Amino acid sequence: MIGLDTNVLVRYIMQDDSRQSPKASKLVESLTVDAPGFVSLVSVVELGWVLSSSYGLTRDQLVQGFEALLRTKEIVIDRAAEVMKALRVFKATSADFADCLIERTASGAGCDRTMTFDGGAAKAAGMTLIQ
């Protein structure tokens, strides 16, 4: 298994760099079930942020992209179950993807609640607002 940095995933998904995108494609397309690529939770968060803020992908496009990554047998997503749960919350609410993932990973770790000063995260992502 090899780790995949966020920039490799961005180049592969967006095909926006004439020099790096072909290299990213060659690498990702060489992955197998027996020798998969690994995407850390940090890269998942960063990928969502980069694709939405720098490339303007919509919520639906982000959900579709992450769902495709999660279904790809040649790629192992760190804490895949929590990422999928976070995507469901993200898809159904106005919450930020990172907030959804923070709340779902905390829940997956056994936390009763996730405390925040962010009113939007409390309302949309299921966190508990500190009063």
Summary of the structure (lengths in Angstrom):
residues: 131
radius of gyration: 15.6
end to end distance: 44.8
largest distance: 50.8
contacts: 389
relative contact order: 0.12
helix: 59%
strand: 9%
